[in-house]
Amino acid sequence: MAHNPHAPQGGHPQGHDPAGSTQMFRAFVDEGAPQGGGGRRSAPAPAGPRVGLIAGVIAGIVVLGAVAWLAFA
């Protein structure tokens, strides 16, 4: 590895190894991942909660419109 004159010198008795930090982070993240299957992505979430969210937003807009109509009528 090439010497970087802008890197901080000293301060770390064992040195700073960003690749080691990345490996530790990946091990931490992969620890909770399901094993097997070969793929790293899980199945897509069911559409139920999304449909409920859209219906809730539409209902909120209708209620606000009704309140505004009653206030200005």
Steps between C-alpha positions, in 0.01 A plus 500: 500500500629847418588747774242777540665818633158648588398210722527556875815349645504317831212507745405140423741250655387230257440734206171569327380238255186615315472162327490332839223735614303423187540128557378535860200705383407247234529217752267692732246567224513146362460353849123561492455401136317174427735220409459299181321573177810643336343845448552793731161664434188396682157459349312824428260622766131425448296776338247512788663774710565713192136482394393598852735797498367625167140458619582691819655789308199520268261490797698779670479717189124441477453593867709816463304593189170451683618713794617775264171487308299532823724784626468706181136418417 
